[in-house]
């Protein structure tokens, strides 16, 4: 959980490379969602689709800010 929240914090600070490093080796839905979000932010939609599919979710059509908030809410409910 701490790594996930830290990755979200870094995304909100526009520190995408650092966030990517935190989630790169994660192996659950929440890591995959953050990984997909980062690729959306970078404009790499095909890679984003791959990570969202690993999380068993479609690529969202919301803004990246809205998606960051959605994932942040999901992570908070893990605690």
PyMOL commands that set and color helices and strands:
alter all, ss='L'
color gray80, all
select helices_A, chain A and resi 2-12+16-23+29-42+45-54+64-76
alter helices_A, ss='H'
color red, helices_A
deselect
rebuild
show_as cartoon
